[in-house]
Amino acid sequence: MDYEIDFLKSLLFTVSIETVVLFLLFKLPHKSLNINNKLLLLTGFLTTFSTLPYLWFILPMVIKSKLAYTIISEVAAVLVESVIIKELLRISYKRALGVSFICNMTSFLIGLLIKWP
């Protein structure tokens, strides 16, 4: 049960951080794209909800090494989420990949800082 609670905390944390980053990326430097706030909010939720459950519950059954798990899960999240971002926000794949990378690295690094002993 503790693992599931940790997952829910991580889900809330990740959705919050990555959605805020999406808003910052598209409301400040790319303001000219004029992307609807509801669409940005939906994108923030869908990207995380589309990847995090698999990374928490499926991938650990296949990959036992913590380093390999971290690398594979972050790369997979960036790739899968970039496709979702591209389709929902109707931006180029190159831009979507960059946005996904920034969102994921921000939540990853903040997570490391929070867990740092």
VOTIFI-538117 format. One record per atom (N, C-alpha, C): x, y, z. Coordinates in steps of 0.001 Angstrom, whole numbers, padded with zeros to 6 digits, always signed. Each point is the difference from the previous one (the first is absolute). Example, Ala and Ser with C-alpha at 12.3 -4.5 7.8 and 13.67 -1.06 7.14 Angstrom:
# VOTIFI-538117
+013190-005690+007800-000890+001190+000000+000900+001200+000000-000350+001050-000720+000820+001190+000060-000770+001090+000730
//
This chain:
# VOTIFI-538117
+000809-001195+000000-000809+001195+000000+000859+001269+000000+001170-000049+000628+000881+001170+000014+000459+000368-001405+000256-001011-000836+000451+000243-001363-001081+000752-000790-001244-000397+000196-001104+000654-000700-000171+001448+000468+000176+000239+001281-000084+001365+000535+001146+000844-000563+001193-000581-000039+001144+000703-000589-000261+000317-001477-000632-000939-000701-000345+000231-001401-000952+001192-000129-001037+000031+000819-000974+001097-000074+000649+001343+000318+000911+000012+000974+000728+001238+000312+000860+000419-001194+000674-000969-000592+000847+000276-001147-000839+000487-001185-001147-000604-000196-000893+000403-001084-000439+001452+000180-000434+000353+001191-000424+001370+000287+001161+000976-000179+001166-000364+000511+001191+000838-000123+000369+000200-001472+000058-001090-000744+000430+000056-001393-000985+000795-000854-001286-000257+000172-001008+000745-000756+000111+001489+000312+000155+000323+001272+000091+001407+000402+001209+000688-000616+001163-000593+000168+001237+000609-000506-000028+000113-001521-000325-001081-000668+000066+000001-001465-001071+000907-000621-001150+000121+000647-001035+000897-000515+000418+001459+000184+000592+000316+001128+000499+001361+000218+001072+000333-001040+000897-000940-000251+001055+000231-000996-000614+000200-001388-001011-000790-000345-000684+000183-001286-000560+001414-000119-000656+000456+001062-000551+001359-000022+001111+001032-000155+001091-000182+000715+001105+000954-000109+000588+000005-001411+000138-001181-000578+000586-000096-001340-000903+000595-001078-001310-000157+000164-000895+000444-001069-000674+001343+000264+000111+000505+001199-000611+001297+000276+001036+001117+000058+001268-000353+000093+001040+001035+000017+000697+000109-001353+000928-000906-000348+000725+000191-001266-000827-000287-001251-001005-000866+000102-000775-000386-001184-001416+000566+000076-000134+001160+000593-001315+000610+000173-000715+000174-001342+000766+000180-001057-000590+000209-001315-000737-001239-000513+000300-001174+000560-000699-001209-000424-001458+000014+000446-000306+000788+001038-001368+000192+000473-000710-001328+000289+000621-000834+000800-000578-001298+000355-000907+000192+001212-001188-000537-000103-001030+000096+001026+000481-000589+001332-000326+000673+001110+000393-000476+001333-000570-001381+000309-001235-000261-000401-000619-001305+000257+000756-001107-000743+000452+000310-001201+000754-000981-000775+001358-000271+000648+000646+001033+000516+001269-000198+000709-000215-000842+001254-001071+000261+000733-000312-000770+001205-000276-001459-000355-000790-000223-001035-000281-001359-000460+001281-000708-000423+000860+000703-000708+001267-000576-000456+000866-000398+001191+000072+000870+001007+000783-000307+001201-000486-001263+000696-001322-000150+000098-000559-001188+000643+000193-001245-000856-000332+000093-001270+000072-001184-000864+001409-000551-000159+000980+000880-000114+001361-000510-000189+000443-000827+001203-000209+000534+001186+000430-000723+001199-000841-001247+000241-001307+000109-000161-000870-001154+000205+000237-001094-001041+000567+000366-001124+000275-000985-001053+001291-000767+000212+000890+000525+000808+001298-000666+000163+000279-000487+001424-000307+000796+000990+000434-000320+001368-000499-001354+000526-001254-000383-000215-000420-001320+000498+000839-001151-000565+000336+000083-001279+000827-001046-000608+001406-000012+000584+000517+001208+000234+001359+000096+000533+000084-000466+001446-001076+000118+000741-000006-000415+001395-000369-001469+000199-000908-000510-000829-000537-001339+000264+000436-001071-000994+000341+000363-001220+000377-000995-001007+001520-000085-000162+000641+001122-000238+001441+000010-000265+000836-000640+001111-000317+000215+001287+000814-000639+001054-000044-001534-000025-001022-000572-000626-000058-001463-000102+000987-000513-001037+000410+000868-000928+000872-000396-001093+001447+000414+000260+000182+001160+000589+001344+000547+000199+000276+000103+001499+001047-000671+000441+000322-000051+001428+001068+001014+000412+000876+000372-000902+001060+000952+000297-000586+001405+000149+000317+000658+001106-000535+001339+000250+000474+001007-001058+001262-000081-000385+000537+000910-001012-000676-000229-001355-000091-001252-000410-000646-000327-001274-001468+000420+000023-000661-000255+001119-001407+000384+000148-000157+001517-000153+000856+000758+000650-000088+001459-000046+000206+000510-001416+001025-000492-000667+000298+000449-001363-001134-000374-000957-000415-001255+000036-001040-000469-000914-001328+000700+000275-000351+000166+001265-001281+000634+000308-000029+001466-000422+001098+000712+000192+000029+001411-000398-000014+000153-001515+000758-000822-000687+000012+000059-001471-001377-000377-000549-000595-001054+000532-001326-000429-000459-001040+001088+000257+000050+000607+001175-000958+001065+000326+000132+001163-000972+001214+000423-000267+000216+001121-000923-000525-000341-001388+000293-001192-000488-000426-000381-001351-001520-000125-000115-000610-000714+000925-001457-000191-000052-000721+001333+000202+000437+000759+000988-000673+001264+000293+000191+001016-001121+001119-000070-000709+000206+000938-001105-001011-000231-001125-000373-001239-000226-001006-000300-001022-001356+000571+000426-000337-000168+001265-001268+000530+000514-000009+001528-000095+001090+000621+000400+000112+001461-000061-000126+000479-001444+000690-000669-000905-000056+000372-001425-001431-000027-000511-000693-001080+000287-001358-000168-000523-000996+000958+000655+000071+000157+001300-000969+000854+000683+000235+001491-000262+001254+000405+000000+000300+001423-000150+000272+000394-001446+000052-000993-000876+000214+000232-001442+001246+000841-000265+001101-000510+000559+001299+000628-000213+000903-001014-000677+001160+000438-000453+000925-000920-000670+000504-001055+000992+000414-001142-000547+000515-001052+000881+001277+000462+000702+000827+000745-000696+001246+000489+000593-000301+000879+001211-000947+000903-000130-000387+000872+001120-000638-000822+001120-000870-000945-000369-000660-000850+000998+001022-000820+000779+001028-000487-000686+001057-000767+000657+000747+000874+001001+000297+001227-000391+000660+000931+000916-000861+000337+001200-001279+000228-000229-000933+000313+001090-000097-001186+000955-000138-001188-000549-000089-001206+000821+001265-000197+000832+001142+000215-000627+001273-000137+000708+000081+000992+001171-000351+001245-000259+000062+001026+001056-000964-000333+001139-001221-000390-000342-000987-000348+001036+000484-001172+000855+000473-001051-000657+000430-001190+000723+001264+000231+000821+000943+000711-000563+001226+000258+000753-000260+000919+001195-000915+000937-000150-000337+000872+001119-000600-000800+001142-000980-000848-000304-000613-000793+001075+000982-001010+000575+000846-000561-000843+001015-000960+000477+000981+000683+000951+000517+001153-000398+000987+000698+000830-000607+000543+001294-001213+000507-000064-000655+000460+001234-000259-001189+000915-000392-001129-000589-000181-001221+000794+001277-000433+000686+001122+000097-000709+001293-000329+000619+000313+000934+001165-000268+001282-000187+000258+000966+001066-000853-000265+001227-001235-000382-000213-000908-000294+001120+000448-001240+000756+000478-001005-000721+000417-001259+000634+001452+000016+000484+000731+001055-000312+001405+000064+000388+000129-000057+001508+000896-000881+000517+000087-000160+001474+000506+001220+000728
//
